[in-house]
Amino acid sequence: MNELPLNRPATPPAAAGFALWNLGFRPFYLLASIFSAFSVLLWVAQYSGYLPFGYLQGVLWHGHEMLFGYTMAVIAGFLLTAVRAWTGQPTPSGVPLTALAALWVLGRILVLTPLENTAAVVNAAFPMAVAVSIGIPLLRSRNVRNYFFVGLLLLLSGLVLALHLALQQVFKFSPQLGLQLSLDVVLFIMVVMAGRVIPMFTNNGVPGTRATRNALVEKFALGAVMLLFVADLLQAPQTVVVAIALAGALTHGVRWVLWQPWRTLGTPLVWILHAAYAWIVVHLALRGLSGLDVLSGSIAIHALTIGAIGGLTLGMMTRTARGHTGRPLLADGFELTLFLLIQIAALVRVFGGVASPDLYLVSVQLSGLLWSAAAALYAVRYWPVLTRARLDGKPG
């Protein structure tokens, strides 16, 4: 998604004042950051043995809320904003956008209660509602290139419903498999969008850089992630998963090098995206090694969730919030701090326990605190940005 003026806006320029419900990125970026800051602290407390929770216990609650709480909110905010820019058609604002946000909030509350059936329906309804919200403008504009986002959102809706029904023993399905498949889908969304925006942002933001895309590398990179999803779905032998993961790590590593990440170190809004993408390479390599029983699969998962998802979401939330509120695309000390915090959180969580097994619990706790600090800093810094009208008086 670019930060150029929106094409053929269907609404008049926003008036000065409260603007939280003007465009999708505003409420969902703010809600995601606030929720993430508090929920990770709750997870750390629960993991440390201090707090009980509802029917989603322990790792399941943590994984569920990381994917269908935080990450889903950021994806929703991004797509509701991007689709309007891509199509020139309106996406929800005002009351419909408020209703979408309320549906998401209700999902976060219900998983902490004994209301299992209601929690299942609400959490499945949110990605479906986002799919409808972006599907209508995509269809109206015949934006075929991006129809697949609707399919991916519907797939996530089905997966979260299957996860909840499995917990209720309606049918035999592993909740852990549901989380893994959902994580594969989110990974695919990230590698697609990263391939579109990182080379463009790199070339636009760092003069003299020639970030390139190779058609064959692109096909293999996306194909590896799709194959990984299929292998997980079919519960393929570990040798197959290992081969796909290691081949994917190599391919995505080549893709990343073609973007010339070393040239971006002086531009935080760009290097954070490259650093986050590097964690995808690390994740795939570690997933291959975990399949060989060299290390724990949890380490590979957190390379993806903290390093890649955390880095990419905070990087894109910062950039798009600035671009779509008429602010310069420059990072100040606040942004640099939260970028560093999320990267250190990933390093501590992924490699802390490996370096010293005795410090594993401490590494989990410290990483959680660093993540929460980064999310809280974003919420504090961007509260006035996300709740006030654009500086240039344009809609959005």
N, C-alpha and C positions, 0 to 999 in steps of 0.2 A: 504494500500500500504506500502511495506517495503522499506528500504533504502539500501538493499543489491545490489551488482553489477547487472546491467541489464543482462538478459539472452540472449545469442546469439545475440549480437548487429548486426544489419544489415548494420551499417555504421562504417567507420574507426574512430579511436580516434580523437576528435576535436583538431584542432590546437589552439595554444595560440592566444588570441585576442578576438574580439567581438563575443559573443556566444548567443546573444538574441534569435536567430531563430533556435537554436540547438534542442530544445525539448519544448513541449507545456507549461509546467509550467512557463517557463521564461517570455515570453511576457504577458501571461494572468495574472500572479500574479502581475507583475509590472503595467500593465494597470488597473487592478482591484483596486489596492491600490491608484494610482494617481486619477483615476476617482472618487473613493469613497470619498477621502479627499475633492475634490472640489464640487462634486454633493450634498453632505450632507450640506455643507456650503450654496450652492444655495437654497436648500430646506428650511433651517432655515431662510434665507433671504425672501424667498417667503412666508413661513408660518407667518413670522412677518409682512408681508404686504409691502415689499420693492421692489419685483420683479414680473413682469408678465412672463408667459411662453407661449409655443405653444399650440397646440390643446389638449395635455395631461395636464390637469390643476391640481394643488394642490395635494391632497392625491393620485390621480391616477398616476401622474407623479412620485411622490416619491416612491410609491409602485412598479410601473412598473420598475423603474430603480434600485431599491433595489434588485428585483428578476431577471429581464432579463438583467440588466446591470452588477452590481457588482457580485451577487451570481452566475449568469450564467457564467461569466468569470472565477471565481474560479473553478467551477465545470468542465468547459472545460479544464482548465490547469491541474487540478488533473487527469481527466480521460485520456487525451491524453498522460500523463506521465505514469499513472498506467497501462493502457492497454498495452503499450510497455513492461513494466516489467512483466505483467501477461502472455503475449503471446510470447515474444521474436520476435514479428513482428514489423516492422517500423510503426510509426504514423507520421503525417505531420511534416515536418521540412523545413527550407529554404523558398523557394517561396510559397509552399502551406500553410505553417504555417503563413506566412506574409499575405496571402490572407484571411485566417480565421480571423486574428486579424483586418484586414481592414474592413471586413464585420461587426464585432462587433462594431468597432469605428463608422462606418457609421450609424448603428442603434441608437447609442447614440446621434448623430447629428440630425437625421431625426425627432426624437420625439419632437424636439424643433422648428420644422418648420411646415408650413401648408400642407406639402406633406403627407397627411394621407395615401393614398394608398401605396406609396413607403415605408413609415415607417412600415406599416403592413407587407408587403412582406419581407423586409429586416430583421425585428425582428423575424419573423417566420422562415426565412431561416437559421439563425445562429444555433439554437439548432439542426435543421435538418442536417446542414453541419457537426456539431460535431458528430451527430449520425452516419453518413456515415463514418466519419474519424475513429471512433473506431469500427464500425460494420465490416468493411473489415478485419482488423487483428483478431477480435474475431471469425469471420466465418472461416478464413483461418486456425486458430489454433484449431477450434472447441471448443472454450472456452465457453461451454454452460452455465456455472455457472453465467457468467456476461452478457449474452444476454439481460437481462431485462433492463440494462442501456440504450440500444438502444431504447427500447420501451418507457422508461420514458422521454428520450429526445424528441422523436417524440410526446409524449403527451404534453410536454411543448410547443413544436412548435405549435400544434393545439390550445392550450389554449391561447397563446399570439395572434394568428391570430384571434381567436374568440373574444378576448377582443377588438382588434382594429376594427373589423367589427361591433361589438356592438356599439362602439362609433360613427361609421359612419351610424348607424341605418340601416344596411343591414338586420339584423334579430334581434329578441328580445332575448337579453341575457344581464344579468347584468355585467358590467365591474368589479364591486366589487366582484361578484361571481367568475369571471375569475381569479382575484388576489388571492382569498381565495383558490380556487382549486389548483392554481400554488404553493401557499405556502404549501398546503398539500403534493404535490408531492416532493417539496424540503425537507420537513420534513421527508418524507419516505426515500429519498436518504441519509439524514444525519443519521437516526437511523440505516440504513443498514450498512453504512460505519463505524459508531461509534462502532457498535457491532463487526465488524471485527478488527478494529485497536486499540481501546482503551485498551481492555484487553491485547493484545499483547505488545503494547508500555509500558503498566504499568508493566508487568512482566519483560520485557527486561530492562526497565529503572530504576526500583526501586527494588533492590535485596531483596529477602525475601517476596515479595508480591505475593499473590496467587489470582489474579483476575480470576474469573471463569465465564463460561456461562452455563446457565441451559436451556436445550432444550425447556421445556414447557414455561418458562418465555420468551424466544426468540420468540416463535410462538405467544404468546399473545401480546407481545410488538409490533411486526410488524403488527399483525392483527388489533390491535386497531387503528393504523394510517391509514391502508387501509379502515377500517370501517368508520373512520372520513371523508375520502375523499368521500366515497359513500354517507354518510349522507349529506354532503354538496352539492354534485352533485344533489341528489334527493330532496334537500331542506326539509329534514326530520323535524318533530316537534322538538322544542327545548328540550323537555324532553329526546328525543333519543340522541341528540348531547351532552347534559349534562352527560348522563349516560356513553356514550362512552369516553368522555374526562376525566371524573373522574376515570373511570376504567383504562384508559390509563395512567393517572398520577400515580396511584398506581403501575401498572405493571412496568412502566419505572423507578419508584423509587426503586423497588426491584432489577431491572436489574443493576441500578447504584450502589447500595450498594454491590452487588456481585463483583463489580470491585474494592472494597476497596479504595475509593477515599481518605480517611483520611491518607493513607500511602504515598501519593504523594506530600505532601505540600512542601517538600524540593527540588522538581524537577519541575521547572516551565514549561518545555516542555511537561510534563505529566499532571500537575495539571490544566493547562489551558483547556485541553480537558475534564477533569472531571467537572470543573466549568461550562464550556459551556453546557455539557450534563445535568447538574442539572437544567439549564434554560429550557430544554425541559420538565422536570417534572413540573416546575413552570408554564410554558405556558399551559400545559394541565389542570392543576388544576385551573388556572385563567380562562381558556376558559370555564370550567364547571361552575365556579362561575358567569361569565358574562352571561351565558345562563339562570341563575337564577335571572338576573338583580341585582346582588349584586354589580357589578362594571362594568366599561366600557370595551367593547371588544377590544378597542385600547390598553389597558394595556396588555392583553394577547398576542396580536400580537407583541408588542415590546419586550416582554420577549423572544419570539422566534427569532425575527429579529435581535435585538441587542445582547441579551445575548447568545443565542444558535448559530445563524448564524455568528454573529460577532466573538464570541469566538472560535468556531470551525474552521472557515476559517482562521483567523489569526494564530491560533495554528498550523493548518496543513500547511499553507503557509510557516511558519517559519521552521517547521520540515522537510518538503519535500525539500524546497530550500536548507537547509543545507545538508541533506542526499544525494541529487542528484547533489551536486556540490563538493562532497568529503570533506565536512567540519565536524567537530565533532558535535555530537548531544548534545550540551550544550548551554544554554541560558545565555546571558550576560545582562548587565544593560539595554541595549536598548530593548531587548525582554521582560524582566520583566516589564519595564515601559509601553510598549504598551499593554501587557496583563492586567495590572492593569487599564490602561485607559479605555479599552473596558468593563471591568467588572464594573467599576464605572459608565460609561455611561449607562449601562443597569440598574443599581440600581437607578440612578437618574431619568431615563425616566419612569421606571415601578412604582416606589414607591414615587417619588417626588410629583407628582400631587395628589396622594392619601393622603399623609401626610398633604398637605396643598393645597387645590384647588386654592387659591389665587396665588400660585407659579407655576401653571401649565405651563404657557408660559415660565417662566424662566427655568423650568425643561426641556422643549423641547429644548430650546436654548442651555443650558449648556450640555445636553446630546449630541446634535449634534456637539458641539465644541470638546467634548472629543472624540467622534468617529472619527472626522476629524483629530484630533491630532494623534490618534493611527494609522490611515491609512497613514498619511503623514510620521510618524516616520518609518513605515515599508518601504515605498517607498524610503526614504533617506537611511536607513540602508541597504536595499537589492538591491539597484540599482547596485552597483559594483558586488554583488554576482550573480545577474541574468543576467548581461550583459557580464560577463567574463567566460572563459572556466573553466572546473572543475580543481580543484587543483591537482588531481591525473592523469590528462591526459586522462581519459576515456571518451567515448562519452556521450553526454547528456547535 
